[in-house]
């Protein structure tokens, strides 16, 4: 029981870092494929929620079981509590910023692809006006 809050926090931090890495990789910042950026996947959003829960759970576990935690571990958790909370909040905020940036790049990429797709579509060559009442692909 002494190590459970620390293990939960480490797992939560690892999941948060993984979400950040996946988001950066999917945003295509370095490979020059900005036109291929896709919206944030539901898997990444689920990872963000999981990291938030895993980063918040250690504090609840510590508060609920502080009597059963040894004196040395309790003093360590007390000393590191604020610093670990600040790191946890920073990780969650970095995840949110990176997911926002990916979503924004995906929106811009979709807007850039739209004219090219309309020019290449067969209905634009035929001159059909039936496509005007179709829902937008942005939603």
C-alpha positions, 0 to 999 in steps of 0.5 A, a space after each residue: 500500500 505504501 507504493 500504490 500512489 507512486 505507481 499510479 502517478 508514474 503510470 498516469 505520467 507515462 500515459 500522458 507522455 504517450 498521448 503527447 508523443 502520439 499527438 505530435 506524431 499524428 500532427 506531422 510537424 517534422 515530415 512536411 506532410 501538413 496536408 495529411 493531418 487528421 483530427 484527433 482520434 477517439 483513442 487519443 481522447 480516451 488516453 487523455 481521459 485515462 491519464 487524467 484519472 490516473 494522475 488524480 487517483 494517487 491523491 485520492 488513494 493517499 487521502 483515503 489510506 494515509 493511516 495505513 501508509 508508513 511514516 517514511 512514505 507518508 513524509 515523502 508523499 507530503 514533501 512531494 505532493 505539491 510538486 507532483 500535482 504541479 507536474 500532473 497539471 502541466 502534463 494534462 495541460 500539454 496534452 490539451 494544447 497538443 490535441 488542440 494544435 492537431 485539431 487546428 492543423 487537421 481543420 486547415 488541412 481539410 480546408 486546403 484539401 476541399 477545393 482540390 477534391 471539388 475540382 476532381 469530383 465528377 459532379 462538379 464536371 457535370 454541373 449538378 446542383 444536387 450537392 448543395 443540400 448535402 451536409 458539410 464534411 467539416 462536421 
